[in-house]
């Protein structure tokens, strides 16, 4: 299984610089993501996505909260066992 890391795709930086006003970069590829969209949780100081069935420890200093993901990236992440949410997780 492919291991996905947040903010780490080869094109991430280039894409994230071009994010449109009012949008945020996709946590995987860095492309513009506007709402409505899907969300993932990032932890490990930005090194890990939170997996399905895992309750993220929001008091962990490495917990970075919810980030937007584009629909294509959300599909890839779901297949890799990463928890994808329809709403921003309250923490
Ligand atoms: Zn993406």
PDB file of the backbone (N, CA, C, O) and the ligand in Angstrom, with CONECT records:
HET     ZN  A 101       1
ATOM      1  N   UNK A   1       0.853  -1.203   0.000  1.00  0.00           N
ATOM      2  CA  UNK A   1       0.000   0.000   0.000  1.00  0.00           C
ATOM      3  C   UNK A   1       0.884   1.246   0.000  1.00  0.00           C
ATOM      4  O   UNK A   1       1.872   1.333   0.729  1.00  0.00           O
ATOM      5  N   UNK A   2       0.506   2.184  -0.821  1.00  0.00           N
ATOM      6  CA  UNK A   2       1.294   3.408  -0.919  1.00  0.00           C
ATOM      7  C   UNK A   2       1.124   4.237   0.364  1.00  0.00           C
ATOM      8  O   UNK A   2       0.010   4.416   0.856  1.00  0.00           O
ATOM      9  N   UNK A   3       2.206   4.720   0.874  1.00  0.00           N
ATOM     10  CA  UNK A   3       2.128   5.552   2.086  1.00  0.00           C
ATOM     11  C   UNK A   3       2.095   7.018   1.678  1.00  0.00           C
ATOM     12  O   UNK A   3       3.056   7.535   1.109  1.00  0.00           O
ATOM     13  N   UNK A   4       0.993   7.676   1.969  1.00  0.00           N
ATOM     14  CA  UNK A   4       0.863   9.087   1.629  1.00  0.00           C
ATOM     15  C   UNK A   4       1.278   9.947   2.805  1.00  0.00           C
ATOM     16  O   UNK A   4       0.946   9.661   3.955  1.00  0.00           O
ATOM     17  N   UNK A   5       1.997  10.988   2.501  1.00  0.00           N
ATOM     18  CA  UNK A   5       2.399  11.946   3.534  1.00  0.00           C
ATOM     19  C   UNK A   5       1.795  13.304   3.182  1.00  0.00           C
ATOM     20  O   UNK A   5       1.733  13.682   2.012  1.00  0.00           O
ATOM     21  N   UNK A   6       1.349  14.035   4.212  1.00  0.00           N
ATOM     22  CA  UNK A   6       0.776  15.353   3.930  1.00  0.00           C
ATOM     23  C   UNK A   6       1.817  16.328   3.381  1.00  0.00           C
ATOM     24  O   UNK A   6       3.000  16.242   3.709  1.00  0.00           O
ATOM     25  N   UNK A   7       1.369  17.226   2.569  1.00  0.00           N
ATOM     26  CA  UNK A   7       2.174  18.353   2.063  1.00  0.00           C
ATOM     27  C   UNK A   7       3.483  17.903   1.424  1.00  0.00           C
ATOM     28  O   UNK A   7       4.471  18.637   1.448  1.00  0.00           O
ATOM     29  N   UNK A   8       3.494  16.718   0.859  1.00  0.00           N
ATOM     30  CA  UNK A   8       4.774  16.141   0.472  1.00  0.00           C
ATOM     31  C   UNK A   8       4.841  15.652  -0.973  1.00  0.00           C
ATOM     32  O   UNK A   8       5.848  15.073  -1.382  1.00  0.00           O
ATOM     33  N   UNK A   9       3.780  15.879  -1.751  1.00  0.00           N
ATOM     34  CA  UNK A   9       3.827  15.460  -3.155  1.00  0.00           C
ATOM     35  C   UNK A   9       4.896  16.286  -3.868  1.00  0.00           C
ATOM     36  O   UNK A   9       5.160  17.419  -3.465  1.00  0.00           O
ATOM     37  N   UNK A  10       5.515  15.745  -4.918  1.00  0.00           N
ATOM     38  CA  UNK A  10       6.574  16.496  -5.611  1.00  0.00           C
ATOM     39  C   UNK A  10       6.109  17.877  -6.080  1.00  0.00           C
ATOM     40  O   UNK A  10       6.884  18.834  -6.084  1.00  0.00           O
ATOM     41  N   UNK A  11       4.841  17.966  -6.473  1.00  0.00           N
ATOM     42  CA  UNK A  11       4.320  19.227  -7.016  1.00  0.00           C
ATOM     43  C   UNK A  11       3.661  20.107  -5.948  1.00  0.00           C
ATOM     44  O   UNK A  11       3.115  21.165  -6.260  1.00  0.00           O
ATOM     45  N   UNK A  12       3.714  19.665  -4.693  1.00  0.00           N
ATOM     46  CA  UNK A  12       2.965  20.375  -3.649  1.00  0.00           C
ATOM     47  C   UNK A  12       3.311  21.868  -3.563  1.00  0.00           C
ATOM     48  O   UNK A  12       2.425  22.721  -3.605  1.00  0.00           O
ATOM     49  N   UNK A  13       4.598  22.168  -3.444  1.00  0.00           N
ATOM     50  CA  UNK A  13       5.004  23.564  -3.246  1.00  0.00           C
ATOM     51  C   UNK A  13       4.587  24.457  -4.405  1.00  0.00           C
ATOM     52  O   UNK A  13       4.088  25.567  -4.216  1.00  0.00           O
ATOM     53  N   UNK A  14       4.805  23.946  -5.602  1.00  0.00           N
ATOM     54  CA  UNK A  14       4.475  24.704  -6.804  1.00  0.00           C
ATOM     55  C   UNK A  14       2.969  24.987  -6.848  1.00  0.00           C
ATOM     56  O   UNK A  14       2.549  26.114  -7.113  1.00  0.00           O
ATOM     57  N   UNK A  15       2.166  23.959  -6.587  1.00  0.00           N
ATOM     58  CA  UNK A  15       0.714  24.127  -6.604  1.00  0.00           C
ATOM     59  C   UNK A  15       0.238  25.048  -5.487  1.00  0.00           C
ATOM     60  O   UNK A  15      -0.624  25.899  -5.707  1.00  0.00           O
ATOM     61  N   UNK A  16       0.791  24.882  -4.302  1.00  0.00           N
ATOM     62  CA  UNK A  16       0.332  25.645  -3.141  1.00  0.00           C
ATOM     63  C   UNK A  16       0.572  27.142  -3.325  1.00  0.00           C
ATOM     64  O   UNK A  16      -0.174  27.959  -2.786  1.00  0.00           O
ATOM     65  N   UNK A  17       1.589  27.501  -4.069  1.00  0.00           N
ATOM     66  CA  UNK A  17       1.865  28.917  -4.323  1.00  0.00           C
ATOM     67  C   UNK A  17       0.798  29.547  -5.207  1.00  0.00           C
ATOM     68  O   UNK A  17       0.599  30.762  -5.192  1.00  0.00           O
ATOM     69  N   UNK A  18       0.113  28.703  -5.979  1.00  0.00           N
ATOM     70  CA  UNK A  18      -0.860  29.231  -6.940  1.00  0.00           C
ATOM     71  C   UNK A  18      -2.307  29.100  -6.472  1.00  0.00           C
ATOM     72  O   UNK A  18      -3.239  29.247  -7.263  1.00  0.00           O
ATOM     73  N   UNK A  19      -2.485  28.827  -5.195  1.00  0.00           N
ATOM     74  CA  UNK A  19      -3.846  28.664  -4.672  1.00  0.00           C
ATOM     75  C   UNK A  19      -4.623  29.977  -4.806  1.00  0.00           C
ATOM     76  O   UNK A  19      -4.117  31.060  -4.513  1.00  0.00           O
ATOM     77  N   UNK A  20      -5.868  29.837  -5.259  1.00  0.00           N
ATOM     78  CA  UNK A  20      -6.718  31.010  -5.491  1.00  0.00           C
ATOM     79  C   UNK A  20      -7.158  31.645  -4.175  1.00  0.00           C
ATOM     80  O   UNK A  20      -7.170  30.993  -3.130  1.00  0.00           O
ATOM     81  N   UNK A  21      -7.514  32.917  -4.239  1.00  0.00           N
ATOM     82  CA  UNK A  21      -8.043  33.613  -3.069  1.00  0.00           C
ATOM     83  C   UNK A  21      -9.310  32.911  -2.597  1.00  0.00           C
ATOM     84  O   UNK A  21     -10.169  32.566  -3.408  1.00  0.00           O
ATOM     85  N   UNK A  22      -9.429  32.701  -1.308  1.00  0.00           N
ATOM     86  CA  UNK A  22     -10.619  32.043  -0.755  1.00  0.00           C
ATOM     87  C   UNK A  22     -10.522  30.533  -0.761  1.00  0.00           C
ATOM     88  O   UNK A  22     -11.370  29.856  -0.179  1.00  0.00           O
ATOM     89  N   UNK A  23      -9.510  29.996  -1.407  1.00  0.00           N
ATOM     90  CA  UNK A  23      -9.307  28.544  -1.413  1.00  0.00           C
ATOM     91  C   UNK A  23      -8.137  28.214  -0.491  1.00  0.00           C
ATOM     92  O   UNK A  23      -7.414  29.100  -0.033  1.00  0.00           O
ATOM     93  N   UNK A  24      -7.970  26.924  -0.230  1.00  0.00           N
ATOM     94  CA  UNK A  24      -6.810  26.481   0.541  1.00  0.00           C
ATOM     95  C   UNK A  24      -6.150  25.353  -0.223  1.00  0.00           C
ATOM     96  O   UNK A  24      -6.814  24.680  -1.012  1.00  0.00           O
ATOM     97  N   UNK A  25      -4.864  25.126  -0.014  1.00  0.00           N
ATOM     98  CA  UNK A  25      -4.218  24.037  -0.741  1.00  0.00           C
ATOM     99  C   UNK A  25      -4.677  22.664  -0.253  1.00  0.00           C
ATOM    100  O   UNK A  25      -4.872  22.449   0.944  1.00  0.00           O
ATOM    101  N   UNK A  26      -4.843  21.750  -1.192  1.00  0.00           N
ATOM    102  CA  UNK A  26      -5.125  20.350  -0.860  1.00  0.00           C
ATOM    103  C   UNK A  26      -3.960  19.823  -0.028  1.00  0.00           C
ATOM    104  O   UNK A  26      -2.798  20.066  -0.352  1.00  0.00           O
ATOM    105  N   UNK A  27      -4.281  19.095   1.055  1.00  0.00           N
ATOM    106  CA  UNK A  27      -3.234  18.610   1.962  1.00  0.00           C
ATOM    107  C   UNK A  27      -2.316  17.584   1.304  1.00  0.00           C
ATOM    108  O   UNK A  27      -1.227  17.300   1.804  1.00  0.00           O
ATOM    109  N   UNK A  28      -2.768  17.030   0.176  1.00  0.00           N
ATOM    110  CA  UNK A  28      -1.915  16.043  -0.490  1.00  0.00           C
ATOM    111  C   UNK A  28      -1.141  16.664  -1.657  1.00  0.00           C
ATOM    112  O   UNK A  28       0.086  16.573  -1.706  1.00  0.00           O
ATOM    113  N   UNK A  29      -1.855  17.292  -2.593  1.00  0.00           N
ATOM    114  CA  UNK A  29      -1.193  17.751  -3.820  1.00  0.00           C
ATOM    115  C   UNK A  29      -0.951  19.255  -3.882  1.00  0.00           C
ATOM    116  O   UNK A  29      -0.192  19.727  -4.729  1.00  0.00           O
ATOM    117  N   UNK A  30      -1.597  20.018  -2.981  1.00  0.00           N
ATOM    118  CA  UNK A  30      -1.372  21.462  -2.960  1.00  0.00           C
ATOM    119  C   UNK A  30      -2.225  22.270  -3.915  1.00  0.00           C
ATOM    120  O   UNK A  30      -2.107  23.495  -3.955  1.00  0.00           O
ATOM    121  N   UNK A  31      -3.091  21.612  -4.691  1.00  0.00           N
ATOM    122  CA  UNK A  31      -3.947  22.373  -5.606  1.00  0.00           C
ATOM    123  C   UNK A  31      -5.053  23.076  -4.822  1.00  0.00           C
ATOM    124  O   UNK A  31      -5.385  22.685  -3.703  1.00  0.00           O
ATOM    125  N   UNK A  32      -5.620  24.124  -5.433  1.00  0.00           N
ATOM    126  CA  UNK A  32      -6.710  24.877  -4.802  1.00  0.00           C
ATOM    127  C   UNK A  32      -7.887  23.985  -4.479  1.00  0.00           C
ATOM    128  O   UNK A  32      -8.345  23.218  -5.326  1.00  0.00           O
ATOM    129  N   UNK A  33      -8.378  24.084  -3.255  1.00  0.00           N
ATOM    130  CA  UNK A  33      -9.593  23.369  -2.881  1.00  0.00           C
ATOM    131  C   UNK A  33     -10.560  24.378  -2.280  1.00  0.00           C
ATOM    132  O   UNK A  33     -10.255  25.043  -1.290  1.00  0.00           O
ATOM    133  N   UNK A  34     -11.732  24.478  -2.898  1.00  0.00           N
ATOM    134  CA  UNK A  34     -12.760  25.370  -2.378  1.00  0.00           C
ATOM    135  C   UNK A  34     -13.847  24.539  -1.722  1.00  0.00           C
ATOM    136  O   UNK A  34     -14.051  23.376  -2.070  1.00  0.00           O
ATOM    137  N   UNK A  35     -14.543  25.146  -0.767  1.00  0.00           N
ATOM    138  CA  UNK A  35     -15.667  24.446  -0.135  1.00  0.00           C
ATOM    139  C   UNK A  35     -16.856  24.468  -1.076  1.00  0.00           C
ATOM    140  O   UNK A  35     -16.976  25.417  -1.850  1.00  0.00           O
ATOM    141  N   UNK A  36     -17.747  23.480  -1.060  1.00  0.00           N
ATOM    142  CA  UNK A  36     -17.723  22.305  -0.185  1.00  0.00           C
ATOM    143  C   UNK A  36     -16.638  21.321  -0.629  1.00  0.00           C
ATOM    144  O   UNK A  36     -16.383  21.145  -1.820  1.00  0.00           O
ATOM    145  N   UNK A  37     -16.018  20.698   0.344  1.00  0.00           N
ATOM    146  CA  UNK A  37     -14.940  19.778   0.030  1.00  0.00           C
ATOM    147  C   UNK A  37     -14.821  18.761   1.162  1.00  0.00           C
ATOM    148  O   UNK A  37     -15.596  18.781   2.119  1.00  0.00           O
ATOM    149  N   UNK A  38     -13.857  17.893   1.036  1.00  0.00           N
ATOM    150  CA  UNK A  38     -13.624  16.867   2.054  1.00  0.00           C
ATOM    151  C   UNK A  38     -12.403  17.262   2.888  1.00  0.00           C
ATOM    152  O   UNK A  38     -11.593  18.102   2.495  1.00  0.00           O
ATOM    153  N   UNK A  39     -12.308  16.628   4.037  1.00  0.00           N
ATOM    154  CA  UNK A  39     -11.247  16.985   4.978  1.00  0.00           C
ATOM    155  C   UNK A  39     -10.516  15.745   5.495  1.00  0.00           C
ATOM    156  O   UNK A  39     -11.080  14.653   5.563  1.00  0.00           O
ATOM    157  N   UNK A  40      -9.267  15.940   5.851  1.00  0.00           N
ATOM    158  CA  UNK A  40      -8.498  14.896   6.536  1.00  0.00           C
ATOM    159  C   UNK A  40      -7.842  15.550   7.750  1.00  0.00           C
ATOM    160  O   UNK A  40      -7.697  16.770   7.821  1.00  0.00           O
ATOM    161  N   UNK A  41      -7.454  14.713   8.691  1.00  0.00           N
ATOM    162  CA  UNK A  41      -6.731  15.233   9.849  1.00  0.00           C
ATOM    163  C   UNK A  41      -5.246  14.930   9.682  1.00  0.00           C
ATOM    164  O   UNK A  41      -4.856  13.861   9.214  1.00  0.00           O
ATOM    165  N   UNK A  42      -4.444  15.891  10.075  1.00  0.00           N
ATOM    166  CA  UNK A  42      -2.990  15.745   9.971  1.00  0.00           C
ATOM    167  C   UNK A  42      -2.396  15.754  11.374  1.00  0.00           C
ATOM    168  O   UNK A  42      -2.759  16.569  12.222  1.00  0.00           O
ATOM    169  N   UNK A  43      -1.482  14.831  11.590  1.00  0.00           N
ATOM    170  CA  UNK A  43      -0.828  14.752  12.895  1.00  0.00           C
ATOM    171  C   UNK A  43       0.664  14.463  12.702  1.00  0.00           C
ATOM    172  O   UNK A  43       1.177  14.515  11.585  1.00  0.00           O
ATOM    173  N   UNK A  44       1.337  14.165  13.787  1.00  0.00           N
ATOM    174  CA  UNK A  44       2.769  13.857  13.690  1.00  0.00           C
ATOM    175  C   UNK A  44       3.581  15.063  13.229  1.00  0.00           C
ATOM    176  O   UNK A  44       4.620  14.909  12.588  1.00  0.00           O
ATOM    177  N   UNK A  45       3.106  16.254  13.556  1.00  0.00           N
ATOM    178  CA  UNK A  45       3.820  17.463  13.150  1.00  0.00           C
ATOM    179  C   UNK A  45       3.814  17.660  11.643  1.00  0.00           C
ATOM    180  O   UNK A  45       4.710  18.296  11.088  1.00  0.00           O
ATOM    181  N   UNK A  46       2.786  17.104  10.977  1.00  0.00           N
ATOM    182  CA  UNK A  46       2.673  17.269   9.527  1.00  0.00           C
ATOM    183  C   UNK A  46       3.201  16.076   8.751  1.00  0.00           C
ATOM    184  O   UNK A  46       3.283  16.121   7.524  1.00  0.00           O
ATOM    185  N   UNK A  47       3.559  15.013   9.453  1.00  0.00           N
ATOM    186  CA  UNK A  47       4.129  13.836   8.798  1.00  0.00           C
ATOM    187  C   UNK A  47       3.116  12.738   8.488  1.00  0.00           C
ATOM    188  O   UNK A  47       3.392  11.854   7.677  1.00  0.00           O
ATOM    189  N   UNK A  48       1.949  12.786   9.125  1.00  0.00           N
ATOM    190  CA  UNK A  48       0.994  11.681   8.985  1.00  0.00           C
ATOM    191  C   UNK A  48      -0.433  12.155   8.823  1.00  0.00           C
ATOM    192  O   UNK A  48      -0.845  13.175   9.376  1.00  0.00           O
ATOM    193  N   UNK A  49      -1.187  11.367   8.029  1.00  0.00           N
ATOM    194  CA  UNK A  49      -2.635  11.525   8.002  1.00  0.00           C
ATOM    195  C   UNK A  49      -3.208  10.568   9.047  1.00  0.00           C
ATOM    196  O   UNK A  49      -2.639   9.508   9.303  1.00  0.00           O
ATOM    197  N   UNK A  50      -4.322  10.943   9.639  1.00  0.00           N
ATOM    198  CA  UNK A  50      -4.965  10.075  10.624  1.00  0.00           C
ATOM    199  C   UNK A  50      -5.753   8.997   9.893  1.00  0.00           C
ATOM    200  O   UNK A  50      -6.534   9.293   8.989  1.00  0.00           O
ATOM    201  N   UNK A  51      -5.544   7.738  10.290  1.00  0.00           N
ATOM    202  CA  UNK A  51      -6.179   6.602   9.623  1.00  0.00           C
ATOM    203  C   UNK A  51      -7.593   6.339  10.139  1.00  0.00           C
ATOM    204  O   UNK A  51      -7.976   6.793  11.217  1.00  0.00           O
ATOM    205  N   UNK A  52      -8.352   5.594   9.341  1.00  0.00           N
ATOM    206  CA  UNK A  52      -9.703   5.188   9.718  1.00  0.00           C
ATOM    207  C   UNK A  52      -9.628   4.393  11.018  1.00  0.00           C
ATOM    208  O   UNK A  52      -8.763   3.531  11.174  1.00  0.00           O
ATOM    209  N   UNK A  53     -10.528   4.680  11.941  1.00  0.00           N
ATOM    210  CA  UNK A  53     -10.580   3.928  13.190  1.00  0.00           C
ATOM    211  C   UNK A  53      -9.642   4.449  14.256  1.00  0.00           C
ATOM    212  O   UNK A  53      -9.641   3.953  15.383  1.00  0.00           O
ATOM    213  N   UNK A  54      -8.845   5.445  13.909  1.00  0.00           N
ATOM    214  CA  UNK A  54      -7.925   6.017  14.892  1.00  0.00           C
ATOM    215  C   UNK A  54      -8.507   7.340  15.373  1.00  0.00           C
ATOM    216  O   UNK A  54      -8.897   8.192  14.574  1.00  0.00           O
ATOM    217  N   UNK A  55      -8.558   7.493  16.680  1.00  0.00           N
ATOM    218  CA  UNK A  55      -9.013   8.771  17.219  1.00  0.00           C
ATOM    219  C   UNK A  55      -7.771   9.614  17.474  1.00  0.00           C
ATOM    220  O   UNK A  55      -6.925   9.268  18.298  1.00  0.00           O
ATOM    221  N   UNK A  56      -7.681  10.710  16.762  1.00  0.00           N
ATOM    222  CA  UNK A  56      -6.492  11.559  16.874  1.00  0.00           C
ATOM    223  C   UNK A  56      -6.421  12.187  18.258  1.00  0.00           C
ATOM    224  O   UNK A  56      -7.435  12.604  18.817  1.00  0.00           O
ATOM    225  N   UNK A  57      -5.225  12.247  18.798  1.00  0.00           N
ATOM    226  CA  UNK A  57      -5.010  12.898  20.085  1.00  0.00           C
ATOM    227  C   UNK A  57      -4.802  14.391  19.825  1.00  0.00           C
ATOM    228  O   UNK A  57      -3.722  14.839  19.441  1.00  0.00           O
ATOM    229  N   UNK A  58      -5.889  15.142  20.051  1.00  0.00           N
ATOM    230  CA  UNK A  58      -5.828  16.568  19.718  1.00  0.00           C
ATOM    231  C   UNK A  58      -4.951  17.368  20.685  1.00  0.00           C
ATOM    232  O   UNK A  58      -4.617  18.521  20.415  1.00  0.00           O
ATOM    233  N   UNK A  59      -4.580  16.752  21.811  1.00  0.00           N
ATOM    234  CA  UNK A  59      -3.702  17.455  22.748  1.00  0.00           C
ATOM    235  C   UNK A  59      -2.222  17.216  22.410  1.00  0.00           C
ATOM    236  O   UNK A  59      -1.331  17.823  23.003  1.00  0.00           O
ATOM    237  N   UNK A  60      -1.987  16.329  21.455  1.00  0.00           N
ATOM    238  CA  UNK A  60      -0.618  16.071  21.003  1.00  0.00           C
ATOM    239  C   UNK A  60      -0.084  17.329  20.306  1.00  0.00           C
ATOM    240  O   UNK A  60      -0.748  17.876  19.426  1.00  0.00           O
ATOM    241  N   UNK A  61       1.110  17.787  20.695  1.00  0.00           N
ATOM    242  CA  UNK A  61       1.632  19.000  20.041  1.00  0.00           C
ATOM    243  C   UNK A  61       1.836  18.830  18.527  1.00  0.00           C
ATOM    244  O   UNK A  61       1.908  19.817  17.795  1.00  0.00           O
ATOM    245  N   UNK A  62       1.929  17.596  18.069  1.00  0.00           N
ATOM    246  CA  UNK A  62       2.092  17.357  16.631  1.00  0.00           C
ATOM    247  C   UNK A  62       0.791  17.326  15.867  1.00  0.00           C
ATOM    248  O   UNK A  62       0.790  17.211  14.642  1.00  0.00           O
ATOM    249  N   UNK A  63      -0.331  17.427  16.584  1.00  0.00           N
ATOM    250  CA  UNK A  63      -1.626  17.396  15.920  1.00  0.00           C
ATOM    251  C   UNK A  63      -1.847  18.722  15.200  1.00  0.00           C
ATOM    252  O   UNK A  63      -1.760  19.790  15.806  1.00  0.00           O
ATOM    253  N   UNK A  64      -2.127  18.645  13.924  1.00  0.00           N
ATOM    254  CA  UNK A  64      -2.237  19.870  13.119  1.00  0.00           C
ATOM    255  C   UNK A  64      -3.651  20.150  12.619  1.00  0.00           C
ATOM    256  O   UNK A  64      -3.859  21.048  11.803  1.00  0.00           O
ATOM    257  N   UNK A  65      -4.614  19.386  13.107  1.00  0.00           N
ATOM    258  CA  UNK A  65      -6.006  19.683  12.774  1.00  0.00           C
ATOM    259  C   UNK A  65      -6.433  19.209  11.401  1.00  0.00           C
ATOM    260  O   UNK A  65      -5.789  18.372  10.769  1.00  0.00           O
ATOM    261  N   UNK A  66      -7.545  19.780  10.965  1.00  0.00           N
ATOM    262  CA  UNK A  66      -8.178  19.380   9.725  1.00  0.00           C
ATOM    263  C   UNK A  66      -7.660  20.177   8.544  1.00  0.00           C
ATOM    264  O   UNK A  66      -7.427  21.382   8.641  1.00  0.00           O
ATOM    265  N   UNK A  67      -7.486  19.499   7.449  1.00  0.00           N
ATOM    266  CA  UNK A  67      -7.049  20.170   6.228  1.00  0.00           C
ATOM    267  C   UNK A  67      -7.921  19.724   5.071  1.00  0.00           C
ATOM    268  O   UNK A  67      -8.420  18.599   5.050  1.00  0.00           O
ATOM    269  N   UNK A  68      -8.097  20.607   4.120  1.00  0.00           N
ATOM    270  CA  UNK A  68      -8.923  20.273   2.954  1.00  0.00           C
ATOM    271  C   UNK A  68      -8.192  19.331   2.011  1.00  0.00           C
ATOM    272  O   UNK A  68      -6.967  19.366   1.890  1.00  0.00           O
ATOM    273  N   UNK A  69      -8.977  18.488   1.345  1.00  0.00           N
ATOM    274  CA  UNK A  69      -8.423  17.667   0.258  1.00  0.00           C
ATOM    275  C   UNK A  69      -9.363  17.730  -0.937  1.00  0.00           C
ATOM    276  O   UNK A  69     -10.582  17.796  -0.781  1.00  0.00           O
ATOM    277  N   UNK A  70      -8.786  17.708  -2.123  1.00  0.00           N
ATOM    278  CA  UNK A  70      -9.566  17.663  -3.352  1.00  0.00           C
ATOM    279  C   UNK A  70     -10.208  16.292  -3.514  1.00  0.00           C
ATOM    280  O   UNK A  70      -9.807  15.335  -2.852  1.00  0.00           O
ATOM    281  N   UNK A  71     -11.210  16.193  -4.399  1.00  0.00           N
ATOM    282  CA  UNK A  71     -11.948  14.929  -4.501  1.00  0.00           C
ATOM    283  C   UNK A  71     -11.084  13.773  -5.006  1.00  0.00           C
ATOM    284  O   UNK A  71     -11.231  12.647  -4.530  1.00  0.00           O
ATOM    285  N   UNK A  72     -10.195  14.029  -5.953  1.00  0.00           N
ATOM    286  CA  UNK A  72      -9.331  12.939  -6.454  1.00  0.00           C
ATOM    287  C   UNK A  72      -8.386  12.457  -5.365  1.00  0.00           C
ATOM    288  O   UNK A  72      -8.191  11.255  -5.182  1.00  0.00           O
ATOM    289  N   UNK A  73      -7.809  13.394  -4.654  1.00  0.00           N
ATOM    290  CA  UNK A  73      -6.895  13.016  -3.575  1.00  0.00           C
ATOM    291  C   UNK A  73      -7.652  12.292  -2.470  1.00  0.00           C
ATOM    292  O   UNK A  73      -7.132  11.347  -1.878  1.00  0.00           O
ATOM    293  N   UNK A  74      -8.882  12.729  -2.188  1.00  0.00           N
ATOM    294  CA  UNK A  74      -9.676  12.075  -1.157  1.00  0.00           C
ATOM    295  C   UNK A  74      -9.879  10.598  -1.506  1.00  0.00           C
ATOM    296  O   UNK A  74      -9.818   9.738  -0.628  1.00  0.00           O
ATOM    297  N   UNK A  75     -10.119  10.306  -2.789  1.00  0.00           N
ATOM    298  CA  UNK A  75     -10.299   8.904  -3.215  1.00  0.00           C
ATOM    299  C   UNK A  75      -9.039   8.092  -2.964  1.00  0.00           C
ATOM    300  O   UNK A  75      -9.102   6.974  -2.451  1.00  0.00           O
ATOM    301  N   UNK A  76      -7.893   8.661  -3.328  1.00  0.00           N
ATOM    302  CA  UNK A  76      -6.615   7.958  -3.125  1.00  0.00           C
ATOM    303  C   UNK A  76      -6.373   7.695  -1.642  1.00  0.00           C
ATOM    304  O   UNK A  76      -5.948   6.610  -1.245  1.00  0.00           O
ATOM    305  N   UNK A  77      -6.653   8.707  -0.843  1.00  0.00           N
ATOM    306  CA  UNK A  77      -6.393   8.582   0.595  1.00  0.00           C
ATOM    307  C   UNK A  77      -7.327   7.562   1.238  1.00  0.00           C
ATOM    308  O   UNK A  77      -6.914   6.783   2.098  1.00  0.00           O
ATOM    309  N   UNK A  78      -8.594   7.576   0.811  1.00  0.00           N
ATOM    310  CA  UNK A  78      -9.551   6.593   1.342  1.00  0.00           C
ATOM    311  C   UNK A  78      -9.083   5.178   1.070  1.00  0.00           C
ATOM    312  O   UNK A  78      -9.137   4.317   1.947  1.00  0.00           O
ATOM    313  N   UNK A  79      -8.619   4.940  -0.159  1.00  0.00           N
ATOM    314  CA  UNK A  79      -8.112   3.612  -0.531  1.00  0.00           C
ATOM    315  C   UNK A  79      -6.938   3.204   0.332  1.00  0.00           C
ATOM    316  O   UNK A  79      -6.740   2.020   0.603  1.00  0.00           O
ATOM    317  N   UNK A  80      -6.159   4.180   0.765  1.00  0.00           N
ATOM    318  CA  UNK A  80      -4.978   3.905   1.588  1.00  0.00           C
ATOM    319  C   UNK A  80      -5.322   3.812   3.077  1.00  0.00           C
ATOM    320  O   UNK A  80      -4.429   3.722   3.920  1.00  0.00           O
ATOM    321  N   UNK A  81      -6.630   3.834   3.399  1.00  0.00           N
ATOM    322  CA  UNK A  81      -7.040   3.628   4.789  1.00  0.00           C
ATOM    323  C   UNK A  81      -7.034   4.890   5.631  1.00  0.00           C
ATOM    324  O   UNK A  81      -7.083   4.829   6.859  1.00  0.00           O
ATOM    325  N   UNK A  82      -6.974   6.031   4.965  1.00  0.00           N
ATOM    326  CA  UNK A  82      -6.957   7.295   5.704  1.00  0.00           C
ATOM    327  C   UNK A  82      -8.378   7.812   5.873  1.00  0.00           C
ATOM    328  O   UNK A  82      -9.191   7.745   4.952  1.00  0.00           O
ATOM    329  N   UNK A  83      -8.663   8.323   7.053  1.00  0.00           N
ATOM    330  CA  UNK A  83     -10.014   8.803   7.366  1.00  0.00           C
ATOM    331  C   UNK A  83     -10.293  10.112   6.630  1.00  0.00           C
ATOM    332  O   UNK A  83      -9.570  11.097   6.783  1.00  0.00           O
ATOM    333  N   UNK A  84     -11.366  10.099   5.823  1.00  0.00           N
ATOM    334  CA  UNK A  84     -11.764  11.294   5.081  1.00  0.00           C
ATOM    335  C   UNK A  84     -13.133  11.731   5.616  1.00  0.00           C
ATOM    336  O   UNK A  84     -14.052  10.921   5.735  1.00  0.00           O
ATOM    337  N   UNK A  85     -13.248  12.997   5.930  1.00  0.00           N
ATOM    338  CA  UNK A  85     -14.470  13.522   6.547  1.00  0.00           C
ATOM    339  C   UNK A  85     -15.180  14.498   5.621  1.00  0.00           C
ATOM    340  O   UNK A  85     -14.556  15.223   4.847  1.00  0.00           O
ATOM    341  N   UNK A  86     -16.513  14.492   5.727  1.00  0.00           N
ATOM    342  CA  UNK A  86     -17.318  15.418   4.928  1.00  0.00           C
ATOM    343  C   UNK A  86     -17.371  16.799   5.568  1.00  0.00           C
ATOM    344  O   UNK A  86     -17.695  17.791   4.916  1.00  0.00           O
ATOM    345  N   UNK A  87     -17.047  16.844   6.856  1.00  0.00           N
ATOM    346  CA  UNK A  87     -17.064  18.110   7.580  1.00  0.00           C
ATOM    347  C   UNK A  87     -15.758  18.256   8.338  1.00  0.00           C
ATOM    348  O   UNK A  87     -15.075  17.279   8.644  1.00  0.00           O
ATOM    349  N   UNK A  88     -15.441  19.478   8.624  1.00  0.00           N
ATOM    350  CA  UNK A  88     -14.259  19.744   9.431  1.00  0.00           C
ATOM    351  C   UNK A  88     -14.485  19.142  10.826  1.00  0.00           C
ATOM    352  O   UNK A  88     -15.540  19.345  11.428  1.00  0.00           O
ATOM    353  N   UNK A  89     -13.508  18.414  11.327  1.00  0.00           N
ATOM    354  CA  UNK A  89     -13.643  17.784  12.647  1.00  0.00           C
ATOM    355  C   UNK A  89     -13.442  18.857  13.709  1.00  0.00           C
ATOM    356  O   UNK A  89     -12.493  19.640  13.659  1.00  0.00           O
ATOM    357  N   UNK A  90     -14.342  18.870  14.654  1.00  0.00           N
ATOM    358  CA  UNK A  90     -14.223  19.830  15.761  1.00  0.00           C
ATOM    359  C   UNK A  90     -13.167  19.335  16.728  1.00  0.00           C
ATOM    360  O   UNK A  90     -13.161  18.169  17.122  1.00  0.00           O
ATOM    361  N   UNK A  91     -12.302  20.209  17.093  1.00  0.00           N
ATOM    362  CA  UNK A  91     -11.289  19.784  18.061  1.00  0.00           C
ATOM    363  C   UNK A  91     -11.082  20.837  19.140  1.00  0.00           C
ATOM    364  O   UNK A  91     -10.264  20.645  20.040  1.00  0.00           O
TER     365      UNK A  91
HETATM  366 ZN    ZN A 101      -5.075  17.123  -3.987  1.00  0.00          ZN
END
